[in-house]
Structures are given as C-alpha cells and as structure tokens.
C-alpha cells in the first residue's frame, strides 16, 4: 500500500517538475518557474496577513480545574459583615454542577480587610460539559446581582500604572482611563487602585490644653488606646502555672459611638478632678488613604483588568493604543506592565533567537556545501513553513504565544532537512554530467521516500502534544500544532520551490562566470529526459 502511494506521488511529482522546467509561457509572459516563485511568496505574505486573525498572548490559558476568585466589598465593611457576604457568594458558587470543592477566606486578602478569596476546585474536564472559561463566565453572571460584592476571577493580565506628584490628579486621570478601557472588547473584571479612604476620627488637642495641663499627643494617644483597644495591665498566674494576660479595657456599652469619647477622663487636675476629653480636644471625622503606593519615587495609581473572549495580547495592544493616545498633564506618565510587558520582552528574545538561528544555519550550510549560493536555496524552506504554522494555529483556535513561538524556532532546524536532502543529491547527480533540471527531478524522486518518512515521523511524534489530552496540557499544545503545520506545508512546498530557487541560483552562477570570462560548468542547463526511475525500494 505504501509503495502504491509513493508510485502515485512520484507520477504526480514528475509531471509537476516537467511542467515547471518546460519553459512554457502563461498569460503571455509568466513562465512556470516564475509562477512557482510567486506561489511561494504568496504563501509567506498570506502567513503575515493571517497573523492578526490568529492573535497573540503571553502564555495560553489552561483548563486546570482550578479557579481563584477575589471578592471586594465596600470600604469599612466589618469582618462579621464580610463573612456573611462571603457565605452568600460561596453558596451561589456551590450551586454550579462543575464545582467540586470551595474554600474561602475573609479579610487580609492582598493587604485589604474588606476583601475575601474563594479557591474553587472543579471536577475533571472529562466529567463536565463546560470548559473552565465557561464556568468562570457563569460564576460572574450568577454573582452580578449580589449587591456590594465585586468579583475578579483568575489572572488579570492587563496592568497600567500612572505616575505623578498630585494624588488628586492621579485619581481623576486613572478613573478617566478606566472608563475608556471598559469600552474595549474583551475587557472584564476591571478595577482601579483608586479607593475611598478609610473613615476614621482624629483627636486634635487644643493649644490651651497643652499649655495649662501639659498634655501631649503621645500621652493622649496612650490613654485612648487603653480605653478603646485595651492594654495589658498585669499578668495572672493560673493554678497550673500558666501566665495569663489581664487586659484593661472599657466595657462594650461605653465605647459604642464616638460621642461617648468626649466624657472619657484623660487627665486629672491638681485637686484630683478628672478632665474629660471634650474639654481639651476636638474629635473630628477624617478619611485616611488605605495605602500609599510609590514607583520610581513618585505616587502611583493603577488599573487592573482581566480578559475574556479575545487573546490577551490583542486586548493588550488595544489598551496600549489607548494609552499612547491619552494626553496627560506635564509631570505625569503611564507605565504599562503585566503580561503585556512580559509578552513583548519574550517575543523580542524569540525574534533575536530566530535571527541567530538563520545566521548559524547559513554558516553551517555554506561550510558543508562549500558554496555561498546553495544555502539560500535550502533556506527558502524556512519562510514556506510559516503559512502552515498560521493555518494550524487558526484552525485549532490557538494563538501566537511563548510556546508556539518556541515551536517556530524549532522549525528553523527541522524544515531545512528536506531541502538538504534534495540539494545534496542534486549535486551528486550533476557530478555525473546530468543537467540541472534532470538532477533536480531525479533528486526529488529518489529522496521523496526519506522526506515523507521523516515528515510523518515528526508529525506523529508531535501529535500527542498537539491534541492536549491531559489536564493542563493546553499550555504546550500550540508548540506541537505549530510544528505539525509548519512541517507539512514546508515539505509540500519545498519539493517544488527549492528546485526552482536552486535552478535560478545555478543560472546566476553560470551568468557570473560567463560575465567574468570563466567557462560555465558542465550541465548548467538542459532538458529533462522522457522518463526517470522512481525509488521503489
């Protein structure tokens, strides 16, 4: 069966090569070799045009059956009230049939007391109909009606910070940016670091109290701390010898509202009369910032956002365009971080690796073939792989990410082996006196079997990775898909395009030798014989 298949491929390939070197004109001016070159160029241009449709991201999302959800509640929410709200959210999450286990934490989440976190474990992908992303969307929709609970699920790759001197200007500009970012398709879980201040009360001493009774802010703070928060007054030794702290503190009924503070005795006159707080100080409401963040010695506010429905790299590019078009007052600047910056740095490193790979491949080929021109014929197989990469990623709904780009670097070494087999055998046949066209046809027919065998071996070897059968294997799957697509198209196009480029370079070398007075090498041109033997071993 394999021999019959190869015989059919040999017959088709022979007719195709004969047509390529027939010299016929199409449309009055196009020769077959020019048509082949145009097809190769069109494949490369098509791959470039497909890149926006494929999309980009830093690392692909994996369905690892785990969701981390942050719940933010209004500033000043008590721990008891926060726990009730978290219980309400948790009950809603547990109604999802895909949820296997839920654990929650209230308070002290990312330094915020008015927040909570839910760690959600899903059943394995084989036991549910919806993907992890679909479950996340369902959770967002279910929790949206709950008042006073803003949720953020999973990782948020978009991060934009604004630096400047004036906190009020920072707050206003960041809120404007957030409003504009919310209109970008794919943005979700949008949040800013601009938060309402923490309500508090400031006790301000009157100047005359400091002069008359010598009361200092430090002494006043110590007295109020003992009254409200309590202070360890002594230790009591229990019968079993354990030291127990004895805390001195006002009863709950005497510290329920701020008005009760005015009557607290915070000092005593010379005759022992207690002096109430209201006589020496004013208690005024204030708003304190939750946290003050700085970056590069400047105040900072930031915008965080998640992504849904679109590749994060595409959304990040739209956000970058929005940031670049925003006019800021003098002394203020944006700093884009998050996965957008990581992706740019990673892609830049991979592009440098691609350039280095191409240079090293040329050096090795030039030294092995003792020619400066023939390596170019071999290296034409590199851009021919790009259309396969893009088509494979597009059909499998994958993206250009760190792993698919690594696969592209690997292709630089893999796809040249087919062209090496062709060119090496063509050089061997030409030493026997055969023409260029005859040598290329014989090289294609004889080398087709090893080319197809090695291509099939690489495709089937990468197939398990490309199928992503294991849980969480979606991260590496784009690498296998990119390699499979690139190897297939490169193999098919290499068998036709490389012989054409080889013949053009051979004609160029012959012309150069004639131009500088040297005799053209034997067998520089010629026609193809009527029949060529096929490799049937």
Residue pairs with C-beta under 8 A, 6 or more apart in sequence:
3 536
6 448
6 449
6 452
6 534
6 535
6 536
7 534
7 536
9 448
9 452
10 445
10 448
10 534
10 535
13 444
13 445
13 448
13 495
14 441
14 445
14 532
14 534
16 496
17 437
17 440
17 441
17 444
17 496
17 499
17 528
18 441
18 528
19 32
20 32
20 33
20 36
20 496
20 499
20 500
21 32
21 33
21 437
21 440
21 441
21 503
21 527
21 528
22 32
23 31
23 32
24 31
24 32
25 31
26 32
26 35
30 38
33 500
33 503
33 504
36 496
36 497
36 500
37 497
37 500
37 501
37 504
39 493
39 496
39 497
40 380
40 383
40 384
40 493
40 497
43 383
43 384
43 386
43 387
43 489
43 493
44 383
44 384
44 386
44 387
46 387
46 390
47 383
47 386
47 387
47 389
47 390
48 386
50 387
50 390
50 391
50 394
51 390
51 400
53 394
54 390
54 393
54 394
54 398
54 399
54 400
55 310
55 311
55 313
55 314
55 399
55 400
56 311
56 313
56 314
56 317
56 343
56 347
56 399
56 400
56 401
57 157
57 311
57 312
57 313
57 314
57 339
57 343
57 399
57 400
57 401
58 157
58 312
58 313
58 339
58 340
58 342
58 343
58 346
58 401
58 402
59 339
59 401
59 402
59 403
59 475
60 398
60 399
60 401
60 403
60 474
60 475
60 477
60 478
61 132
61 133
61 474
62 472
62 473
62 474
62 475
63 125
63 131
63 132
63 133
63 471
63 472
63 474
64 132
64 471
64 472
65 100
65 121
65 122
65 123
65 124
65 125
65 132
65 471
66 119
66 120
66 121
66 122
67 118
67 119
67 120
67 122
67 132
67 135
67 136
67 139
67 153
67 154
68 117
68 118
68 119
68 120
68 153
68 154
69 93
69 117
69 118
69 119
69 120
69 139
69 151
69 152
69 153
69 154
70 109
70 110
70 115
70 116
70 117
70 151
70 152
70 153
71 85
71 86
71 89
71 115
71 116
71 117
71 118
71 149
71 150
71 151
72 112
72 114
72 115
72 149
72 150
72 151
72 152
72 191
73 81
73 82
73 85
73 114
73 115
73 116
73 148
73 149
73 150
74 114
74 148
74 196
75 114
75 195
75 196
75 197
75 198
75 199
75 290
76 114
76 198
76 199
77 85
77 113
77 114
77 148
79 106
79 107
79 113
82 106
82 107
82 113
82 114
82 115
82 116
83 106
85 116
85 146
85 148
85 149
86 104
86 106
86 116
86 118
87 104
88 146
88 149
89 116
89 118
89 143
89 146
89 149
89 151
90 102
90 104
90 118
92 139
92 142
92 143
92 146
93 99
93 102
93 118
93 120
93 139
93 142
93 143
94 102
95 142
96 135
96 138
96 139
96 142
97 128
98 122
98 123
98 128
98 130
98 135
99 120
99 121
99 122
99 123
99 135
100 121
100 122
100 123
101 120
101 121
102 118
102 119
102 120
102 121
103 118
103 119
104 116
104 117
104 118
104 119
105 116
105 117
106 116
107 113
107 114
107 115
107 116
109 115
109 116
109 117
111 291
112 290
120 139
122 128
122 132
122 135
124 471
125 131
125 132
125 471
128 135
130 138
133 308
136 153
136 154
136 308
137 308
139 151
139 153
140 151
140 153
140 188
140 189
143 149
143 151
150 191
151 189
152 189
152 191
152 304
152 306
153 189
153 306
154 306
155 306
155 339
156 189
156 191
156 304
156 305
156 306
156 307
156 338
157 306
157 307
157 312
157 316
157 338
157 339
157 340
158 181
158 187
158 303
158 304
158 305
158 306
158 307
158 312
158 315
158 316
158 319
158 338
158 339
158 340
159 302
159 303
159 304
159 336
159 337
159 338
159 339
159 340
160 177
160 181
160 302
160 303
160 319
160 323
160 334
160 335
160 336
160 337
160 338
161 295
161 300
161 301
161 302
161 303
161 334
161 335
161 336
161 337
162 170
162 173
162 174
162 177
162 300
162 301
162 302
162 328
162 332
162 333
162 334
162 335
163 295
163 296
163 298
163 299
163 300
163 332
163 333
163 334
163 335
164 170
164 173
164 298
164 299
164 328
164 329
164 331
164 332
164 333
165 298
165 299
165 331
166 299
167 289
167 299
167 301
169 329
169 332
170 194
170 299
170 300
170 301
170 332
171 194
171 301
173 301
173 328
173 329
173 332
174 192
174 193
174 194
174 301
174 302
174 303
175 192
175 194
177 303
177 322
177 323
177 326
178 190
178 192
178 303
180 322
180 326
181 187
181 190
181 303
181 305
181 319
181 322
182 190
184 315
184 318
184 319
184 322
185 309
185 310
185 315
185 318
186 307
186 308
186 309
186 310
186 314
186 315
186 318
187 305
187 306
187 307
187 315
187 319
188 305
188 306
188 307
188 308
189 304
189 305
189 306
190 303
190 304
190 305
190 306
191 303
191 304
191 305
192 301
192 302
192 303
192 304
193 293
193 300
193 301
193 302
193 303
193 304
194 301
195 290
196 287
197 287
197 288
197 289
197 290
198 287
198 288
198 289
198 290
199 285
199 287
200 285
200 286
200 287
200 288
201 258
201 261
201 283
201 284
201 285
201 286
202 283
202 284
202 285
202 286
203 220
203 221
203 224
203 261
203 277
203 281
203 282
203 283
204 281
204 282
204 284
205 215
205 217
205 220
205 280
205 281
206 280
206 281
206 282
209 215
209 279
209 280
209 281
210 216
213 267
213 269
213 275
213 280
215 266
215 267
215 280
219 267
220 266
220 281
223 264
223 266
223 267
224 261
224 264
224 266
224 277
225 231
226 248
226 249
227 249
227 250
227 255
227 261
227 264
228 249
228 250
228 255
229 249
230 247
230 248
230 249
231 247
231 248
231 249
232 245
232 246
232 247
232 248
233 246
233 247
233 248
234 246
235 243
235 244
235 245
235 246
236 243
236 244
236 246
237 243
237 244
238 244
250 264
254 260
255 261
258 283
261 277
261 278
261 283
262 276
262 277
262 278
262 283
263 276
263 277
263 278
264 276
264 277
265 274
265 275
265 276
265 277
266 275
266 276
266 277
266 280
266 281
267 274
267 275
267 280
268 274
268 275
269 275
277 283
292 299
293 299
293 300
293 301
293 302
294 300
295 335
305 319
307 315
311 399
312 339
312 340
312 343
313 340
313 343
313 399
313 400
313 401
316 338
316 339
316 340
316 343
317 340
319 336
319 340
320 336
320 340
323 334
323 336
326 334
328 334
343 401
343 402
346 402
346 405
347 405
350 402
350 405
350 406
350 408
350 409
353 409
354 408
354 409
354 412
357 409
357 412
357 413
358 379
358 382
358 412
361 375
361 379
361 382
361 412
361 413
361 416
362 375
362 379
365 374
365 375
365 378
365 379
365 416
365 420
366 372
366 375
369 375
369 423
369 424
369 427
373 505
373 508
373 509
374 423
374 427
374 502
374 505
376 501
376 505
377 419
377 423
377 498
377 501
377 502
377 505
378 416
378 419
378 420
378 423
378 498
379 416
379 419
380 419
380 494
380 497
380 498
380 501
381 415
381 416
381 418
381 419
381 490
381 493
381 494
381 497
381 498
382 411
382 412
382 415
382 416
382 490
384 415
384 489
384 490
384 493
384 494
384 497
385 411
385 415
385 486
385 487
385 489
385 490
386 408
386 486
387 489
388 484
388 485
388 486
388 487
388 488
388 489
388 490
389 404
389 407
389 408
389 411
389 482
389 485
389 486
390 485
391 485
391 489
392 398
392 481
392 482
392 484
392 485
392 486
393 399
393 400
393 404
393 478
393 481
393 482
393 485
396 466
396 477
396 481
398 404
398 477
398 478
398 481
398 482
399 478
401 478
403 475
403 476
403 477
403 478
403 479
404 478
404 479
404 481
404 482
406 479
407 478
407 479
407 480
407 481
407 482
407 483
407 486
408 482
408 486
410 479
410 483
411 482
411 483
411 486
411 487
411 490
414 458
414 483
414 486
414 487
415 486
415 487
415 490
415 491
415 494
417 454
418 451
418 454
418 455
418 490
418 491
418 494
418 495
418 498
419 494
419 498
421 443
421 447
421 450
421 451
422 440
422 443
422 444
422 447
422 451
422 494
422 495
422 498
422 499
422 502
423 443
423 498
423 502
425 439
425 442
425 443
425 446
425 447
426 436
426 439
426 440
426 442
426 443
426 499
426 502
427 439
429 438
429 439
429 442
429 443
430 436
430 439
430 523
433 522
433 523
434 442
434 523
434 526
435 523
435 524
435 525
435 526
435 527
435 528
436 502
436 503
436 506
436 523
436 524
436 525
436 526
437 503
437 525
437 526
437 527
437 528
438 526
438 527
438 528
438 529
438 532
439 523
440 499
440 502
440 503
441 499
441 528
441 532
442 532
442 533
443 499
444 495
444 499
445 532
445 533
445 534
445 535
446 535
447 535
448 495
448 535
449 535
449 537
451 491
451 495
452 491
455 487
455 488
455 491
458 483
458 484
458 487
459 484
459 487
459 488
462 480
462 483
462 484
463 480
463 484
464 480
465 473
465 476
465 477
465 479
465 480
466 477
466 480
466 481
466 484
467 477
467 480
468 474
468 476
468 477
506 524
507 524
507 525
509 521
510 520
510 521
510 524
510 525
513 519
513 520
513 521
514 520
